[in-house]
Amino acid sequence: MKKMNSYDFIAIGVGPFNLGLAALTEPIKELDGLFLDQATSFDWHPGMMIEGTTLQIPFIADLVSLADPTNPYSFLNYIKQQGRIYSFYIRENFLLLRQEYNKYCQWVIEQLPNVYFESKVERIYYKEEEGIYAVHVVHNNNQEKQVYQTKKLILGTGTSPHIPQCCAHKKEELIHSAQYLNHKADLQKKKSITVIGSGQSAAEIFYDLLQDIDAKNYELNWMTRSARYFPLEYTKLTLEMTSPEYVDYFYNLPAQKRDEIINRQKHLYKGINGDLINAIYDLIYTKKLIDPSLKINLRTHSELKELAIDPTHDMFDLVFHQQQQDKYYSHQTESVILATGYQYKMPAFLEPIKGRIKWDNKARFDVNRNYTIDQNATEIFVQNVELHTHGFVTPDLGMAAYRNSYIIKELTGIEYYPIEKQIAFQDFGIDAKKELCLTDLEHQI
């Protein structure tokens, strides 16, 4: 008999990754899970829901299809139910509009009875004598408190906007890309706007503001410390790296080597869509053709070092370091948009159970191959925090179904959804059992 408020697992945070898990576990009747999120509702990056922007993966990488193409929570079933499947077919574009992906996720949530919003997890304690976690939750803006019990936890609390250290003292006056649309109207009243960052968000914001630069008459700047505006590499042999084989290969490398590799792979998961780069160039060309006096500035190799506010002129004073020339220069602007990405922060509710978690020498979760972080490698699973252990595929929506299938197998001991082990044509490493591996000394000889 099930105890009151007792579940096989409790998932905290309902973004696309845990939502995919909710959809895939729903048909598994012997697996009773609870999904909690403190937000009032699901709304995926609303501040970046710029009209016309798309995901950078095909629609088949929805919440469920790569694990179970017959699942009723697939995007194709959603769009069929909306009466738009033929319109989507005629559109001939496999990339989903972000607005459409958001509506699709909301449609899935409406059908899942075990997903609860306005449910803030305050603390988690471990009951040693019972071998269970007690999850203390506040529902509906402090209206109701509950304690739930479970043997398994799945953490999917996501990441928070990253503010560079040199900007932290003025973060209230700055705009992060996550809030861009909330401030767009006010931004376009300024005389100068500076976008800082080199990824997809920075590019989308720059392109969006570029549309109205002549009508609104502002100066538009795009600064990045990157060596260039790197395109997201999307060739097929590179895409093979988003595979179980590459996860295995990367995971088995030494931790120091993994960190070195990730630092060199940012263009594989933080680059800009190539079509967008070309569209930006073409639009600058067109705008400049009509009005050569427009102030449009793009500058690479420029790392932001200092930020201050000049109250007399109502301006930001920025100091950049041109890395290749090793020179510092100043830049004034009326507004700053930080497209500086996101970072993970350990939720405060984990504090009472920190001792049950494995940590590496950089105070990061020491994630096991099966996506657990607890000492027993069976209790606490994570979603999208294993970049340093499982590689750049970690935030990829296209690999979410694989990870969720893996987690479901760990939860149940049964492979409900077939887990692919080999999909790539290429080899990422050598097989010591099949190949003659020379020592360094033998190689020198």
Number of C-alpha atoms within 10 A of each C-alpha: 3 7 8 9 13 19 18 17 21 23 25 25 26 26 17 21 25 27 25 28 24 25 20 24 18 18 11 13 8 10 14 14 22 20 23 23 22 20 14 12 13 18 15 17 14 16 16 19 19 17 10 9 15 18 16 20 15 14 19 17 20 26 31 27 21 21 24 17 14 12 17 16 25 25 26 21 15 18 16 13 10 10 11 12 16 10 10 15 10 8 9 8 11 15 16 22 19 21 20 14 20 18 16 21 23 16 14 19 21 9 12 15 11 13 21 22 17 17 25 22 23 14 18 22 17 17 12 8 6 8 10 17 23 19 21 18 21 18 18 14 12 11 7 10 15 13 16 18 23 20 20 18 25 21 21 23 24 23 14 12 16 17 20 15 12 14 18 13 12 12 14 9 13 15 20 23 28 22 17 21 16 14 14 15 10 10 20 19 13 15 14 20 22 22 26 25 25 26 24 24 22 23 23 21 20 20 18 15 18 21 14 13 17 16 9 14 15 22 20 21 19 20 21 24 19 16 13 11 22 19 20 18 17 17 8 8 11 10 13 18 22 20 19 21 20 23 19 17 17 23 20 13 13 10 16 9 11 18 15 11 15 18 11 9 13 15 19 20 20 18 20 23 21 16 10 16 17 11 13 19 13 12 14 16 13 12 19 15 11 10 11 11 10 17 15 17 11 12 16 18 18 24 18 23 15 15 20 15 16 12 8 6 8 11 17 20 15 19 18 20 18 18 15 10 9 9 10 14 12 12 12 18 19 20 21 22 23 24 26 21 21 15 12 14 12 14 13 11 17 17 12 12 14 14 11 15 18 18 16 10 8 7 8 15 20 21 25 20 16 15 26 26 22 22 15 12 17 17 22 22 22 25 24 22 23 23 16 23 25 24 22 24 22 21 17 15 20 23 19 26 24 21 23 26 25 21 21 20 17 18 18 13 9 11 14 16 17 14 17 13 11 10 13 16 8 11 12 15 11 11 10 8 7 7 8 9 12 9 9 8 7 8 8 7 6
